[in-house]
Amino acid sequence: MDVFEAISGRRSIRKFKKKDVERDLILKIVEAGIWAPSAGNIQSWEVVVVRDEKTKEKLAVAAYMRDFIAKAPVVLVLCADKQRSANIYEERGSDLYCIQDAACAAQNMLLAAHALGLGTCWVGAFDEELVRKTLDVPEHIQPVALIPLGYPDEKPYPPLRREIDDLMNCETFNDM
Ligand SMILES: Cc1cc2nc3c(=O)[nH]c(=O)nc-3n(C[C@H](O)[C@H](O)[C@H](O)COP(=O)(O)O)c2cc1C
């Protein structure tokens, strides 16, 4: 699949088939994350692959009862490693770069999953403490996104996007 096709064709999927996702596909998806850019090539992120039904249910509760998380065969939990980034970049690393590293990796994973015929949805609304408790997340690690993953059982219509003129500025913010 062409990269532009992957970018425009990917949709957030919130309904999944009851079909498991093969381990080699998950490895391919995580590998795509590894090839994302990262500050100083530090790759200050980690991912937890969750298949356990009870754990997925707890994650769905942590995400304010978003049931589709529990119903996905797999949930990837993308986390930023604040310490790893702070070791090199101090506060800018722990406050910003590690989150950006994780976000870049996540987007690569969403696109790779789509190219493999799988669906995902970035879920950012969750109770961080509950996710921490559920997955035994250490202090220096920050959960960034829950990403349910599975074979899509819906084909959502593309949500509208902003017009290019609405967000693209020329030279400065003061262009008219
Ligand atoms: C940072 C971020 C947080 C998001 N949080 C949620 C969420 O909590 N729940 C949800 O259902 N979708 C969430 N989404 C998915 C967006 O709703 C979705 O990407 C947007 O509506 C555009 O639709 P599309 O992904 O199909 O293009 C999130 C996406 C991003 C990037």
Backbone and ligand atoms as CSV (ligand in chain L), in Angstrom:
chain,resi,resn,atom,element,x,y,z
A,1,MET,N,N,0.846,-1.205,0.000
A,1,MET,CA,C,0.000,0.000,0.000
A,1,MET,C,C,0.881,1.255,0.000
A,2,ASP,N,N,0.564,2.179,-0.898
A,2,ASP,CA,C,1.275,3.448,-1.000
A,2,ASP,C,C,1.083,4.250,0.303
A,3,VAL,N,N,2.114,5.010,0.694
A,3,VAL,CA,C,2.055,5.716,1.978
A,3,VAL,C,C,0.897,6.727,2.033
A,4,PHE,N,N,0.614,7.387,0.908
A,4,PHE,CA,C,-0.482,8.364,0.902
A,4,PHE,C,C,-1.850,7.672,1.039
A,5,GLU,N,N,-1.935,6.504,0.440
A,5,GLU,CA,C,-3.150,5.691,0.568
A,5,GLU,C,C,-3.341,5.271,2.026
A,6,ALA,N,N,-2.242,4.877,2.663
A,6,ALA,CA,C,-2.320,4.450,4.068
A,6,ALA,C,C,-2.743,5.621,4.952
A,7,ILE,N,N,-2.169,6.781,4.680
A,7,ILE,CA,C,-2.473,7.962,5.503
A,7,ILE,C,C,-3.936,8.374,5.358
A,8,SER,N,N,-4.423,8.417,4.111
A,8,SER,CA,C,-5.807,8.907,3.949
A,8,SER,C,C,-6.840,7.805,4.186
A,9,GLY,N,N,-6.449,6.563,4.013
A,9,GLY,CA,C,-7.417,5.458,4.167
A,9,GLY,C,C,-7.577,4.968,5.596
A,10,ARG,N,N,-6.620,5.256,6.454
A,10,ARG,CA,C,-6.727,4.803,7.855
A,10,ARG,C,C,-7.885,5.508,8.544
A,11,ARG,N,N,-8.687,4.731,9.277
A,11,ARG,CA,C,-9.771,5.323,10.062
A,11,ARG,C,C,-9.685,4.767,11.473
A,12,SER,N,N,-10.212,5.504,12.423
A,12,SER,CA,C,-10.333,4.975,13.780
A,12,SER,C,C,-11.410,3.894,13.771
A,13,ILE,N,N,-11.045,2.720,14.213
A,13,ILE,CA,C,-11.962,1.569,14.215
A,13,ILE,C,C,-12.355,1.258,15.658
A,14,ARG,N,N,-13.677,1.170,15.878
A,14,ARG,CA,C,-14.176,0.931,17.234
A,14,ARG,C,C,-15.054,-0.313,17.297
A,15,LYS,N,N,-14.988,-1.114,16.241
A,15,LYS,CA,C,-15.739,-2.383,16.224
A,15,LYS,C,C,-14.851,-3.420,15.528
A,16,PHE,N,N,-14.624,-4.519,16.238
A,16,PHE,CA,C,-13.660,-5.508,15.735
A,16,PHE,C,C,-14.310,-6.874,15.561
A,17,LYS,N,N,-13.813,-7.640,14.580
A,17,LYS,CA,C,-14.264,-9.022,14.399
A,17,LYS,C,C,-13.724,-9.875,15.549
A,18,LYS,N,N,-14.429,-10.946,15.844
A,18,LYS,CA,C,-13.955,-11.860,16.899
A,18,LYS,C,C,-12.891,-12.777,16.306
A,19,LYS,N,N,-11.831,-12.203,15.850
A,19,LYS,CA,C,-10.766,-12.985,15.200
A,19,LYS,C,C,-9.459,-12.522,15.806
A,20,ASP,N,N,-8.654,-13.469,16.233
A,20,ASP,CA,C,-7.403,-13.103,16.888
A,20,ASP,C,C,-6.418,-12.484,15.899
A,21,VAL,N,N,-5.477,-11.733,16.426
A,21,VAL,CA,C,-4.435,-11.129,15.577
A,21,VAL,C,C,-3.156,-11.955,15.748
A,22,GLU,N,N,-2.616,-12.399,14.615
A,22,GLU,CA,C,-1.433,-13.254,14.633
A,22,GLU,C,C,-0.242,-12.508,15.240
A,23,ARG,N,N,0.580,-13.265,15.984
A,23,ARG,CA,C,1.735,-12.677,16.672
A,23,ARG,C,C,2.701,-11.997,15.692
A,24,ASP,N,N,2.909,-12.616,14.515
A,24,ASP,CA,C,3.880,-12.009,13.590
A,24,ASP,C,C,3.386,-10.648,13.080
A,25,LEU,N,N,2.074,-10.461,13.019
A,25,LEU,CA,C,1.558,-9.149,12.601
A,25,LEU,C,C,1.812,-8.104,13.692
A,26,ILE,N,N,1.653,-8.537,14.937
A,26,ILE,CA,C,1.918,-7.595,16.046
A,26,ILE,C,C,3.399,-7.205,16.036
A,27,LEU,N,N,4.257,-8.182,15.782
A,27,LEU,CA,C,5.700,-7.866,15.730
A,27,LEU,C,C,5.997,-6.877,14.600
A,28,LYS,N,N,5.337,-7.067,13.451
A,28,LYS,CA,C,5.532,-6.144,12.321
A,28,LYS,C,C,5.102,-4.732,12.697
A,29,ILE,N,N,3.986,-4.652,13.423
A,29,ILE,CA,C,3.443,-3.344,13.816
A,29,ILE,C,C,4.394,-2.651,14.802
A,30,VAL,N,N,4.895,-3.400,15.772
A,30,VAL,CA,C,5.822,-2.802,16.753
A,30,VAL,C,C,7.133,-2.401,16.054
A,31,GLU,N,N,7.563,-3.235,15.112
A,31,GLU,CA,C,8.773,-2.922,14.327
A,31,GLU,C,C,8.583,-1.595,13.572
A,32,ALA,N,N,7.385,-1.365,13.060
A,32,ALA,CA,C,7.104,-0.088,12.379
A,32,ALA,C,C,7.256,1.070,13.358
A,33,GLY,N,N,6.866,0.854,14.603
A,33,GLY,CA,C,7.039,1.880,15.629
A,33,GLY,C,C,8.511,2.174,15.871
A,34,ILE,N,N,9.311,1.118,15.878
A,34,ILE,CA,C,10.745,1.271,16.147
A,34,ILE,C,C,11.417,2.144,15.083
A,35,TRP,N,N,10.873,2.129,13.861
A,35,TRP,CA,C,11.486,2.905,12.777
A,35,TRP,C,C,10.989,4.349,12.722
A,36,ALA,N,N,10.170,4.735,13.697
A,36,ALA,CA,C,9.724,6.134,13.764
A,36,ALA,C,C,10.890,7.024,14.174
A,37,PRO,N,N,10.830,8.308,13.808
A,37,PRO,CA,C,11.868,9.218,14.311
A,37,PRO,C,C,11.724,9.383,15.813
A,38,SER,N,N,12.849,9.702,16.484
A,38,SER,CA,C,12.779,9.998,17.929
A,38,SER,C,C,13.932,10.930,18.269
A,39,ALA,N,N,13.745,11.713,19.312
A,39,ALA,CA,C,14.763,12.703,19.692
A,39,ALA,C,C,16.089,11.985,19.992
A,40,GLY,N,N,17.119,12.371,19.266
A,40,GLY,CA,C,18.447,11.775,19.467
A,40,GLY,C,C,18.478,10.277,19.230
A,41,ASN,N,N,17.469,9.767,18.551
A,41,ASN,CA,C,17.315,8.324,18.323
A,41,ASN,C,C,17.304,7.528,19.634
A,42,ILE,N,N,16.784,8.176,20.684
A,42,ILE,CA,C,16.755,7.539,22.010
A,42,ILE,C,C,15.607,6.528,22.114
A,43,GLN,N,N,14.566,6.723,21.299
A,43,GLN,CA,C,13.399,5.811,21.291
A,43,GLN,C,C,12.869,5.601,22.710
A,44,SER,N,N,12.467,6.720,23.302
A,44,SER,CA,C,12.082,6.677,24.718
A,44,SER,C,C,10.610,6.304,24.879
A,45,TRP,N,N,10.297,5.094,24.440
A,45,TRP,CA,C,8.924,4.602,24.585
A,45,TRP,C,C,8.960,3.086,24.756
A,46,GLU,N,N,7.872,2.589,25.293
A,46,GLU,CA,C,7.696,1.140,25.409
A,46,GLU,C,C,6.241,0.836,25.103
A,47,VAL,N,N,5.983,-0.414,24.808
A,47,VAL,CA,C,4.596,-0.793,24.542
A,47,VAL,C,C,4.263,-2.067,25.318
A,48,VAL,N,N,3.061,-2.107,25.864
A,48,VAL,CA,C,2.581,-3.326,26.525
A,48,VAL,C,C,1.520,-3.941,25.615
A,49,VAL,N,N,1.717,-5.207,25.261
A,49,VAL,CA,C,0.754,-5.916,24.406
A,49,VAL,C,C,-0.184,-6.702,25.318
A,50,VAL,N,N,-1.449,-6.342,25.308
A,50,VAL,CA,C,-2.412,-6.971,26.222
A,50,VAL,C,C,-3.403,-7.819,25.426
A,51,ARG,N,N,-3.490,-9.104,25.805
A,51,ARG,CA,C,-4.487,-9.999,25.198
A,51,ARG,C,C,-5.437,-10.566,26.246
A,52,ASP,N,N,-4.996,-10.516,27.504
A,52,ASP,CA,C,-5.772,-11.105,28.590
A,52,ASP,C,C,-7.140,-10.415,28.739
A,53,GLU,N,N,-8.196,-11.228,28.757
A,53,GLU,CA,C,-9.565,-10.663,28.772
A,53,GLU,C,C,-9.802,-9.760,29.986
A,54,LYS,N,N,-9.371,-10.241,31.149
A,54,LYS,CA,C,-9.617,-9.478,32.386
A,54,LYS,C,C,-8.868,-8.140,32.352
A,55,THR,N,N,-7.631,-8.186,31.863
A,55,THR,CA,C,-6.837,-6.954,31.793
A,55,THR,C,C,-7.473,-5.973,30.809
A,56,LYS,N,N,-7.951,-6.494,29.670
A,56,LYS,CA,C,-8.596,-5.607,28.690
A,56,LYS,C,C,-9.857,-4.964,29.292
A,57,GLU,N,N,-10.584,-5.767,30.088
A,57,GLU,CA,C,-11.783,-5.211,30.733
A,57,GLU,C,C,-11.412,-4.077,31.689
A,58,LYS,N,N,-10.322,-4.284,32.425
A,58,LYS,CA,C,-9.877,-3.223,33.353
A,58,LYS,C,C,-9.462,-1.971,32.580
A,59,LEU,N,N,-8.829,-2.173,31.429
A,59,LEU,CA,C,-8.424,-1.014,30.614
A,59,LEU,C,C,-9.662,-0.283,30.087
A,60,ALA,N,N,-10.688,-1.054,29.722
A,60,ALA,CA,C,-11.935,-0.431,29.240
A,60,ALA,C,C,-12.577,0.394,30.360
A,61,VAL,N,N,-12.516,-0.108,31.580
A,61,VAL,CA,C,-13.047,0.655,32.722
A,61,VAL,C,C,-12.209,1.915,32.919
A,62,ALA,N,N,-10.880,1.761,32.843
A,62,ALA,CA,C,-9.982,2.920,33.004
A,62,ALA,C,C,-10.262,3.973,31.942
A,63,ALA,N,N,-10.726,3.530,30.772
A,63,ALA,CA,C,-11.040,4.466,29.675
A,63,ALA,C,C,-12.518,4.875,29.746
A,64,TYR,N,N,-13.053,4.955,30.948
A,64,TYR,CA,C,-14.412,5.436,31.179
A,64,TYR,C,C,-15.449,4.604,30.421
A,65,MET,N,N,-15.303,3.288,30.601
A,65,MET,CA,C,-16.280,2.307,30.105
A,65,MET,C,C,-16.364,2.251,28.580
A,66,ARG,N,N,-15.267,2.458,27.925
A,66,ARG,CA,C,-15.275,2.307,26.463
A,66,ARG,C,C,-15.151,0.817,26.155
A,67,ASP,N,N,-16.310,0.231,25.910
A,67,ASP,CA,C,-16.458,-1.207,25.761
A,67,ASP,C,C,-15.641,-1.799,24.603
A,68,PHE,N,N,-15.473,-1.003,23.551
A,68,PHE,CA,C,-14.782,-1.553,22.378
A,68,PHE,C,C,-13.324,-1.914,22.690
A,69,ILE,N,N,-12.798,-1.351,23.765
A,69,ILE,CA,C,-11.420,-1.688,24.154
A,69,ILE,C,C,-11.368,-3.136,24.642
A,70,ALA,N,N,-12.344,-3.506,25.467
A,70,ALA,CA,C,-12.385,-4.887,25.974
A,70,ALA,C,C,-12.678,-5.869,24.849
A,71,LYS,N,N,-13.423,-5.419,23.835
A,71,LYS,CA,C,-13.835,-6.330,22.760
A,71,LYS,C,C,-12.766,-6.517,21.680
A,72,ALA,N,N,-11.751,-5.654,21.669
A,72,ALA,CA,C,-10.664,-5.836,20.695
A,72,ALA,C,C,-9.828,-7.050,21.115
A,73,PRO,N,N,-9.353,-7.836,20.167
A,73,PRO,CA,C,-8.538,-9.002,20.547
A,73,PRO,C,C,-7.221,-8.611,21.223
A,74,VAL,N,N,-6.701,-7.441,20.868
A,74,VAL,CA,C,-5.428,-6.980,21.423
A,74,VAL,C,C,-5.552,-5.505,21.793
A,75,VAL,N,N,-4.913,-5.120,22.883
A,75,VAL,CA,C,-4.777,-3.683,23.176
A,75,VAL,C,C,-3.284,-3.385,23.347
A,76,LEU,N,N,-2.811,-2.432,22.558
A,76,LEU,CA,C,-1.421,-1.971,22.711
A,76,LEU,C,C,-1.458,-0.748,23.619
A,77,VAL,N,N,-0.634,-0.747,24.637
A,77,VAL,CA,C,-0.573,0.421,25.516
A,77,VAL,C,C,0.778,1.098,25.303
A,78,LEU,N,N,0.712,2.240,24.626
A,78,LEU,CA,C,1.913,2.993,24.280
A,78,LEU,C,C,2.312,3.866,25.456
A,79,CYS,N,N,3.555,3.764,25.863
A,79,CYS,CA,C,4.011,4.504,27.039
A,79,CYS,C,C,5.281,5.283,26.709
A,80,ALA,N,N,5.424,6.453,27.343
A,80,ALA,CA,C,6.646,7.248,27.200
A,80,ALA,C,C,7.562,6.942,28.388
A,81,ASP,N,N,8.848,6.830,28.097
A,81,ASP,CA,C,9.838,6.587,29.167
A,81,ASP,C,C,10.502,7.927,29.497
A,82,LYS,N,N,9.990,8.578,30.539
A,82,LYS,CA,C,10.447,9.925,30.889
A,82,LYS,C,C,11.917,9.918,31.308
A,83,GLN,N,N,12.314,8.882,32.021
A,83,GLN,CA,C,13.677,8.814,32.532
A,83,GLN,C,C,14.701,8.664,31.412
A,84,ARG,N,N,14.366,7.780,30.473
A,84,ARG,CA,C,15.278,7.512,29.353
A,84,ARG,C,C,15.579,8.802,28.580
A,85,SER,N,N,14.543,9.611,28.377
A,85,SER,CA,C,14.714,10.854,27.645
A,85,SER,C,C,15.387,11.910,28.522
A,86,ALA,N,N,15.031,11.936,29.818
A,86,ALA,CA,C,15.614,12.929,30.737
A,86,ALA,C,C,17.110,12.681,30.928
A,87,ASN,N,N,17.552,11.443,30.815
A,87,ASN,CA,C,18.980,11.137,30.969
A,87,ASN,C,C,19.828,11.940,29.998
A,88,ILE,N,N,19.272,12.227,28.837
A,88,ILE,CA,C,20.005,12.992,27.815
A,88,ILE,C,C,19.522,14.435,27.770
A,89,TYR,N,N,18.214,14.619,27.817
A,89,TYR,CA,C,17.651,15.946,27.520
A,89,TYR,C,C,17.033,16.645,28.731
A,90,GLU,N,N,17.233,16.111,29.899
A,90,GLU,CA,C,16.715,16.694,31.138
A,90,GLU,C,C,15.213,16.987,31.026
A,91,GLU,N,N,14.799,18.209,31.474
A,91,GLU,CA,C,13.346,18.480,31.529
A,91,GLU,C,C,12.663,18.422,30.160
A,92,ARG,N,N,13.364,18.906,29.142
A,92,ARG,CA,C,12.743,18.895,27.807
A,92,ARG,C,C,12.501,17.450,27.359
A,93,GLY,N,N,13.380,16.578,27.792
A,93,GLY,CA,C,13.209,15.151,27.485
A,93,GLY,C,C,12.010,14.559,28.194
A,94,SER,N,N,11.929,14.818,29.521
A,94,SER,CA,C,10.847,14.173,30.290
A,94,SER,C,C,9.487,14.823,30.040
A,95,ASP,N,N,9.493,16.144,29.698
A,95,ASP,CA,C,8.205,16.837,29.505
A,95,ASP,C,C,7.684,16.744,28.074
A,96,LEU,N,N,8.606,16.636,27.119
A,96,LEU,CA,C,8.179,16.794,25.726
A,96,LEU,C,C,8.660,15.667,24.803
A,97,TYR,N,N,9.986,15.469,24.734
A,97,TYR,CA,C,10.501,14.560,23.711
A,97,TYR,C,C,9.972,13.138,23.857
A,98,CYS,N,N,9.880,12.656,25.093
A,98,CYS,CA,C,9.441,11.253,25.251
A,98,CYS,C,C,7.989,11.078,24.799
A,99,ILE,N,N,7.174,12.124,24.991
A,99,ILE,CA,C,5.775,12.052,24.534
A,99,ILE,C,C,5.742,12.085,23.004
A,100,GLN,N,N,6.590,12.947,22.444
A,100,GLN,CA,C,6.649,13.033,20.978
A,100,GLN,C,C,7.179,11.726,20.382
A,101,ASP,N,N,8.205,11.145,21.019
A,101,ASP,CA,C,8.734,9.855,20.544
A,101,ASP,C,C,7.628,8.807,20.517
A,102,ALA,N,N,6.874,8.762,21.625
A,102,ALA,CA,C,5.804,7.756,21.730
A,102,ALA,C,C,4.719,8.011,20.686
A,103,ALA,N,N,4.413,9.309,20.461
A,103,ALA,CA,C,3.360,9.642,19.491
A,103,ALA,C,C,3.794,9.278,18.065
A,104,CYS,N,N,5.072,9.541,17.753
A,104,CYS,CA,C,5.574,9.179,16.415
A,104,CYS,C,C,5.498,7.665,16.221
A,105,ALA,N,N,5.911,6.933,17.238
A,105,ALA,CA,C,5.881,5.460,17.154
A,105,ALA,C,C,4.433,4.990,16.999
A,106,ALA,N,N,3.542,5.618,17.762
A,106,ALA,CA,C,2.127,5.213,17.709
A,106,ALA,C,C,1.558,5.421,16.307
A,107,GLN,N,N,1.843,6.584,15.717
A,107,GLN,CA,C,1.289,6.855,14.383
A,107,GLN,C,C,1.824,5.853,13.362
A,108,ASN,N,N,3.135,5.540,13.455
A,108,ASN,CA,C,3.669,4.506,12.552
A,108,ASN,C,C,2.900,3.190,12.729
A,109,MET,N,N,2.605,2.865,13.992
A,109,MET,CA,C,1.912,1.602,14.260
A,109,MET,C,C,0.489,1.613,13.696
A,110,LEU,N,N,-0.203,2.759,13.827
A,110,LEU,CA,C,-1.564,2.845,13.290
A,110,LEU,C,C,-1.543,2.636,11.772
A,111,LEU,N,N,-0.560,3.263,11.124
A,111,LEU,CA,C,-0.477,3.147,9.666
A,111,LEU,C,C,-0.087,1.735,9.244
A,112,ALA,N,N,0.869,1.140,9.965
A,112,ALA,CA,C,1.298,-0.230,9.644
A,112,ALA,C,C,0.135,-1.195,9.828
A,113,ALA,N,N,-0.615,-1.019,10.910
A,113,ALA,CA,C,-1.760,-1.899,11.166
A,113,ALA,C,C,-2.756,-1.798,10.013
A,114,HIS,N,N,-3.025,-0.570,9.596
A,114,HIS,CA,C,-3.968,-0.361,8.485
A,114,HIS,C,C,-3.457,-1.040,7.215
A,115,ALA,N,N,-2.172,-0.882,6.934
A,115,ALA,CA,C,-1.590,-1.491,5.727
A,115,ALA,C,C,-1.675,-3.022,5.789
A,116,LEU,N,N,-1.752,-3.574,6.994
A,116,LEU,CA,C,-1.846,-5.036,7.159
A,116,LEU,C,C,-3.304,-5.506,7.224
A,117,GLY,N,N,-4.237,-4.585,7.001
A,117,GLY,CA,C,-5.661,-4.959,7.006
A,117,GLY,C,C,-6.274,-4.960,8.391
A,118,LEU,N,N,-5.563,-4.367,9.357
A,118,LEU,CA,C,-6.062,-4.325,10.734
A,118,LEU,C,C,-6.581,-2.932,11.065
A,119,GLY,N,N,-7.398,-2.848,12.098
A,119,GLY,CA,C,-7.937,-1.564,12.531
A,119,GLY,C,C,-7.443,-1.217,13.922
A,120,THR,N,N,-7.375,0.091,14.172
A,120,THR,CA,C,-6.919,0.591,15.475
A,120,THR,C,C,-7.719,1.838,15.830
A,121,CYS,N,N,-7.613,2.238,17.078
A,121,CYS,CA,C,-8.130,3.549,17.468
A,121,CYS,C,C,-7.232,4.075,18.591
A,122,TRP,N,N,-6.745,5.267,18.435
A,122,TRP,CA,C,-5.965,5.906,19.505
A,122,TRP,C,C,-6.937,6.344,20.585
A,123,VAL,N,N,-6.817,5.816,21.778
A,123,VAL,CA,C,-7.671,6.251,22.884
A,123,VAL,C,C,-6.802,6.990,23.902
A,124,GLY,N,N,-7.090,8.286,24.021
A,124,GLY,CA,C,-6.292,9.112,24.929
A,124,GLY,C,C,-7.022,9.436,26.225
A,125,ALA,N,N,-8.344,9.228,26.233
A,125,ALA,CA,C,-9.140,9.561,27.422
A,125,ALA,C,C,-9.169,8.366,28.367
A,126,PHE,N,N,-8.330,8.394,29.370
A,126,PHE,CA,C,-8.327,7.315,30.365
A,126,PHE,C,C,-7.803,7.833,31.691
A,127,ASP,N,N,-8.184,7.123,32.731
A,127,ASP,CA,C,-7.711,7.432,34.077
A,127,ASP,C,C,-6.308,6.839,34.222
A,128,GLU,N,N,-5.325,7.731,34.241
A,128,GLU,CA,C,-3.936,7.272,34.207
A,128,GLU,C,C,-3.598,6.368,35.396
A,129,GLU,N,N,-4.121,6.728,36.559
A,129,GLU,CA,C,-3.813,5.932,37.759
A,129,GLU,C,C,-4.329,4.509,37.622
A,130,LEU,N,N,-5.540,4.379,37.060
A,130,LEU,CA,C,-6.115,3.034,36.885
A,130,LEU,C,C,-5.294,2.212,35.894
A,131,VAL,N,N,-4.828,2.855,34.840
A,131,VAL,CA,C,-3.990,2.144,33.859
A,131,VAL,C,C,-2.679,1.737,34.525
A,132,ARG,N,N,-2.117,2.635,35.311
A,132,ARG,CA,C,-0.864,2.334,36.030
A,132,ARG,C,C,-1.035,1.107,36.917
A,133,LYS,N,N,-2.124,1.112,37.672
A,133,LYS,CA,C,-2.386,0.010,38.601
A,133,LYS,C,C,-2.582,-1.305,37.843
A,134,THR,N,N,-3.342,-1.235,36.768
A,134,THR,CA,C,-3.684,-2.439,35.999
A,134,THR,C,C,-2.438,-3.104,35.412
A,135,LEU,N,N,-1.499,-2.276,34.946
A,135,LEU,CA,C,-0.340,-2.832,34.219
A,135,LEU,C,C,0.962,-2.761,35.018
A,136,ASP,N,N,0.872,-2.385,36.301
A,136,ASP,CA,C,2.097,-2.242,37.121
A,136,ASP,C,C,3.103,-1.296,36.474
A,137,VAL,N,N,2.625,-0.162,36.026
A,137,VAL,CA,C,3.490,0.790,35.304
A,137,VAL,C,C,4.423,1.500,36.299
A,138,PRO,N,N,5.732,1.442,36.088
A,138,PRO,CA,C,6.656,2.129,36.995
A,138,PRO,C,C,6.500,3.652,36.935
A,139,GLU,N,N,6.986,4.315,37.979
A,139,GLU,CA,C,6.839,5.769,38.148
A,139,GLU,C,C,7.342,6.570,36.937
A,140,HIS,N,N,8.500,6.155,36.385
A,140,HIS,CA,C,9.122,6.967,35.322
A,140,HIS,C,C,8.496,6.741,33.940
A,141,ILE,N,N,7.517,5.859,33.890
A,141,ILE,CA,C,6.854,5.562,32.609
A,141,ILE,C,C,5.473,6.217,32.601
A,142,GLN,N,N,5.138,6.880,31.485
A,142,GLN,CA,C,3.813,7.512,31.384
A,142,GLN,C,C,2.979,6.882,30.268
A,143,PRO,N,N,1.850,6.287,30.625
A,143,PRO,CA,C,0.966,5.766,29.572
A,143,PRO,C,C,0.466,6.924,28.711
A,144,VAL,N,N,0.572,6.758,27.385
A,144,VAL,CA,C,0.219,7.844,26.463
A,144,VAL,C,C,-1.062,7.517,25.684
A,145,ALA,N,N,-1.179,6.279,25.251
A,145,ALA,CA,C,-2.354,5.912,24.443
A,145,ALA,C,C,-2.690,4.437,24.623
A,146,LEU,N,N,-4.000,4.167,24.679
A,146,LEU,CA,C,-4.472,2.789,24.584
A,146,LEU,C,C,-4.850,2.588,23.121
A,147,ILE,N,N,-4.343,1.523,22.517
A,147,ILE,CA,C,-4.633,1.301,21.096
A,147,ILE,C,C,-5.234,-0.095,20.901
A,148,PRO,N,N,-6.579,-0.179,20.933
A,148,PRO,CA,C,-7.198,-1.452,20.598
A,148,PRO,C,C,-6.873,-1.815,19.151
A,149,LEU,N,N,-6.639,-3.100,18.919
A,149,LEU,CA,C,-6.180,-3.569,17.602
A,149,LEU,C,C,-6.933,-4.846,17.241
A,150,GLY,N,N,-7.410,-4.904,16.004
A,150,GLY,CA,C,-8.090,-6.120,15.560
A,150,GLY,C,C,-8.541,-5.980,14.122
A,151,TYR,N,N,-9.190,-7.048,13.623
A,151,TYR,CA,C,-9.728,-6.973,12.260
A,151,TYR,C,C,-10.993,-6.110,12.295
A,152,PRO,N,N,-11.070,-5.095,11.442
A,152,PRO,CA,C,-12.202,-4.152,11.488
A,152,PRO,C,C,-13.537,-4.834,11.189
A,153,ASP,N,N,-14.565,-4.445,11.934
A,153,ASP,CA,C,-15.922,-4.907,11.661
A,153,ASP,C,C,-16.821,-3.704,11.387
A,154,GLU,N,N,-16.237,-2.655,10.867
A,154,GLU,CA,C,-16.974,-1.463,10.430
A,154,GLU,C,C,-16.103,-0.721,9.427
A,155,LYS,N,N,-16.761,0.119,8.636
A,155,LYS,CA,C,-16.030,0.922,7.646
A,155,LYS,C,C,-16.507,2.364,7.798
A,156,PRO,N,N,-15.939,3.081,8.779
A,156,PRO,CA,C,-16.456,4.426,9.053
A,156,PRO,C,C,-16.216,5.375,7.889
A,157,TYR,N,N,-17.186,6.279,7.721
A,157,TYR,CA,C,-17.042,7.335,6.732
A,157,TYR,C,C,-15.954,8.290,7.235
A,158,PRO,N,N,-15.060,8.793,6.351
A,158,PRO,CA,C,-13.986,9.678,6.830
A,158,PRO,C,C,-14.537,10.951,7.477
A,159,PRO,N,N,-14.186,11.230,8.726
A,159,PRO,CA,C,-14.630,12.487,9.339
A,159,PRO,C,C,-14.020,13.685,8.608
A,160,LEU,N,N,-14.751,14.794,8.594
A,160,LEU,CA,C,-14.274,15.993,7.891
A,160,LEU,C,C,-12.929,16.456,8.436
A,161,ARG,N,N,-12.143,17.057,7.600
A,161,ARG,CA,C,-10.878,17.660,7.999
A,161,ARG,C,C,-10.950,19.170,7.804
A,162,ARG,N,N,-10.060,19.887,8.470
A,162,ARG,CA,C,-9.973,21.339,8.277
A,162,ARG,C,C,-9.452,21.629,6.876
A,163,GLU,N,N,-9.827,22.800,6.365
A,163,GLU,CA,C,-9.309,23.230,5.070
A,163,GLU,C,C,-7.851,23.630,5.234
A,164,ILE,N,N,-7.064,23.445,4.183
A,164,ILE,CA,C,-5.632,23.733,4.253
A,164,ILE,C,C,-5.389,25.215,4.587
A,165,ASP,N,N,-6.222,26.104,4.034
A,165,ASP,CA,C,-6.043,27.542,4.288
A,165,ASP,C,C,-6.303,27.912,5.748
A,166,ASP,N,N,-7.060,27.076,6.431
A,166,ASP,CA,C,-7.425,27.344,7.818
A,166,ASP,C,C,-6.249,27.101,8.763
A,167,LEU,N,N,-5.305,26.277,8.328
A,167,LEU,CA,C,-4.225,25.922,9.247
A,167,LEU,C,C,-2.829,26.175,8.716
A,168,MET,N,N,-2.714,26.460,7.417
A,168,MET,CA,C,-1.374,26.693,6.859
A,168,MET,C,C,-1.096,28.180,6.776
A,169,ASN,N,N,-0.029,28.612,7.401
A,169,ASN,CA,C,0.377,30.027,7.376
A,169,ASN,C,C,1.615,30.169,6.508
A,170,CYS,N,N,1.760,31.353,5.892
A,170,CYS,CA,C,2.935,31.596,5.058
A,170,CYS,C,C,3.895,32.515,5.788
A,171,GLU,N,N,5.060,32.030,6.025
A,171,GLU,CA,C,6.167,32.784,6.628
A,171,GLU,C,C,5.965,33.103,8.116
A,172,THR,N,N,4.838,33.742,8.487
A,172,THR,CA,C,4.571,34.039,9.895
A,172,THR,C,C,3.088,33.803,10.171
A,173,PHE,N,N,2.687,33.982,11.419
A,173,PHE,CA,C,1.272,33.865,11.767
A,173,PHE,C,C,0.482,35.095,11.343
A,174,ASN,N,N,1.185,36.119,10.905
A,174,ASN,CA,C,0.518,37.370,10.571
A,174,ASN,C,C,0.083,37.467,9.119
A,175,ASP,N,N,0.250,36.384,8.347
A,175,ASP,CA,C,-0.102,36.481,6.925
A,175,ASP,C,C,-1.608,36.693,6.777
A,176,MET,N,N,-2.012,37.427,5.770
A,176,MET,CA,C,-3.447,37.708,5.569
A,176,MET,C,C,-3.970,36.920,4.383
L,1,LIG,C1,C,-4.482,12.279,20.961
L,1,LIG,C2,C,-5.717,11.544,20.521
L,1,LIG,C3,C,-6.647,11.158,21.477
L,1,LIG,C4,C,-7.778,10.435,21.080
L,1,LIG,N1,N,-8.620,9.979,22.058
L,1,LIG,C5,C,-9.691,9.233,21.701
L,1,LIG,C6,C,-10.521,8.679,22.718
L,1,LIG,O1,O,-10.288,8.838,23.907
L,1,LIG,N2,N,-11.579,7.918,22.330
L,1,LIG,C7,C,-11.859,7.675,21.001
L,1,LIG,O2,O,-12.834,6.971,20.719
L,1,LIG,N3,N,-11.076,8.189,20.011
L,1,LIG,C8,C,-10.008,8.954,20.329
L,1,LIG,N4,N,-9.170,9.448,19.355
L,1,LIG,C9,C,-9.471,9.183,17.917
L,1,LIG,C10,C,-10.081,10.425,17.240
L,1,LIG,O3,O,-11.401,10.590,17.671
L,1,LIG,C11,C,-10.002,10.254,15.696
L,1,LIG,O4,O,-8.664,10.103,15.306
L,1,LIG,C12,C,-10.602,11.482,14.965
L,1,LIG,O5,O,-11.968,11.588,15.223
L,1,LIG,C13,C,-10.407,11.374,13.452
L,1,LIG,O6,O,-10.952,10.177,12.949
L,1,LIG,P1,P,-10.038,9.155,12.108
L,1,LIG,O7,O,-8.973,8.640,13.066
L,1,LIG,O8,O,-10.959,8.050,11.657
L,1,LIG,O9,O,-9.439,9.879,10.961
L,1,LIG,C14,C,-8.023,10.139,19.708
L,1,LIG,C15,C,-7.074,10.518,18.757
L,1,LIG,C16,C,-5.915,11.189,19.162
L,1,LIG,C17,C,-4.866,11.534,18.126
